[in-house]
Amino acid sequence: MSLIIPKLTVVGAGPGDEDLITLKAIKAIESADVILYDALINESLLKYASKDAELIFVGKRRGCYAFQQEQINDLIVSKAKEKGHVVRLKGGDPFIFGRGAEEIDYVRQFGLETYMVPGISSPMAVPAYQGIPLTKRGASESFWVITGTTKKHQLSGDVALAAKSTATVVILMGMGKLSKIVAIFSKENRQDTAIAIIQNGTRANENVGIGTIDTIEKIVEEQQLANPAIIIIGDVVKERAILSSIYSKVYKE
């Protein structure tokens, strides 16, 4: 009987397109005894799992939690001790608003070996797929990546600080707070600032709305944009390369 060595590998699955997965991530998935995966991953990635691997969905959809975070933490520990290698498969990069560091901190106290495989992060990849550069000379010298919903379910105070800057602002999990975001930027007299909202970024059902702070709420209503979506605010949105969507289509085919 082989000795079970309990270990956790937190793996970034990328922003949605199944091709945007790293080789190291695929190797981790292939070697997993158990995979705990989130709602934002492309489930086609599970094809790399061993036929003997146990696959457990622990994500949430529309606010409905399959497991609470504390339950996920305990599940990682129990499954690792029972079967060995647990892969925690998360969308984007798990160390960017993905709670990957929290899970690693928790399981270490139970003696698990821990590993991390970074993923292509959605705040950068999703705008890029739409030809939006987060930085460009003459348009933006820096960018902020901000959570739209804090631990207390409030809009981050950093949005107000970012609105005073000339930086590109990327907001995750912010669709439910869009009216507040618009109000903050309007207060800084930035009604004409360009904004893009990208729903289901890099996936086949990607949907994009482009406008200004003053018009974006109407555009969201007309196009029925909703989560999961990323908000990009700044002059770089006007730098959008129109041919990028055509290139992406040809490349994918």
Order of alpha helices (4+ residues) and beta strands (2+ residues): beta-alpha-beta-beta-beta-beta-alpha-beta-alpha-beta-alpha-beta-alpha-beta-alpha-beta-beta-alpha-beta-alpha
